């Protein structure tokens, strides 16, 4: 008596349900259209990092998420991705940031 669905349905109709759907011309034929009463109702940007961590651009291992630790685990995977892919540099002088002398 349980629900049976594909991995695509799990990702797009349960986990990403409240997120914007892709606007691609082909997405209306490719993405499943089912809806589930247990689908998430609030978008969580951290799911993007968690779902893509097994891809070529993601982490070397795919974490196993625990219900009691889920918030901390999603924070960790998002932080790990950003630490690997985002660089911030601060330049002194010459910028438009103010802080100069009168």
C-alpha positions in Angstrom: 0.0 0.0 0.0 2.9 2.4 -0.2 3.7 5.0 -2.8 6.1 4.0 -5.6 7.9 6.7 -7.6 11.0 7.2 -9.6 14.1 9.0 -8.5 13.1 11.9 -10.7 9.7 12.1 -9.0 11.4 11.9 -5.6 13.7 14.8 -6.5 11.4 17.1 -8.4 8.0 16.4 -6.9 8.9 15.7 -3.2 12.2 17.4 -2.4 12.1 20.3 -4.8 8.3 20.6 -5.0 8.2 24.2 -3.6 11.1 25.4 -5.8 10.7 27.0 -9.2 10.3 24.5 -12.0 12.7 24.8 -14.9 11.4 26.9 -17.8 13.1 24.8 -20.5 10.9 23.9 -23.5 11.6 20.2 -23.0 11.1 20.1 -19.2 7.3 19.8 -19.6 7.9 16.4 -21.2 10.9 15.2 -19.1 10.0 16.2 -15.6 7.3 14.1 -13.8 4.0 16.0 -13.0 2.7 13.9 -10.0 2.1 15.6 -6.7 2.3 14.1 -3.2 0.7 15.1 0.0 4.0 14.5 1.8 6.1 16.8 -0.5 8.1 19.6 1.1 6.1 22.8 1.3 9.1 25.2 1.9 12.1 25.5 -0.4 15.5 24.9 1.2 18.4 26.0 -0.9 20.7 23.5 0.9 19.0 20.6 -0.9 20.7 21.7 -4.1 24.1 21.0 -2.5 22.9 17.8 -0.9 21.4 16.4 -4.2 24.3 17.3 -6.3 27.0 16.1 -3.9 27.3 12.8 -5.8 27.9 14.4 -9.2 31.2 15.0 -10.8 31.4 18.5 -9.3 30.3 17.4 -5.9 31.9 15.7 -2.9 34.0 12.5 -3.2 31.4 10.6 -1.0 27.7 10.8 -0.7 26.6 11.4 2.9 23.9 9.4 4.6 21.6 11.9 6.2 20.1 11.3 9.7 16.8 12.9 10.7 18.1 14.2 14.0 21.1 15.7 12.4 19.6 16.8 9.1 19.9 20.6 9.6 23.5 20.4 10.6 24.3 18.0 7.8 22.7 20.2 5.2 24.7 23.2 6.6 27.9 21.2 6.4 27.4 20.0 2.8 26.5 23.6 1.7 29.6 25.0 3.5 31.9 22.3 2.0 30.7 23.1 -1.5 31.1 26.8 -1.1 34.5 26.4 0.5 35.6 24.4 -2.6 34.1 26.6 -5.2 34.0 30.2 -4.0 36.9 32.5 -3.5 36.7 36.0 -1.9 39.4 38.5 -2.1 39.6 41.9 -0.5 41.5 44.6 -2.2 42.8 47.6 -0.3 43.0 51.1 -1.9 41.6 52.2 -5.2 38.2 50.7 -4.7 34.9 52.4 -4.2 34.5 51.2 -0.6 35.2 54.4 1.2 37.2 54.5 4.3 39.7 56.9 2.9 41.3 59.9 4.6 39.9 63.4 4.2 
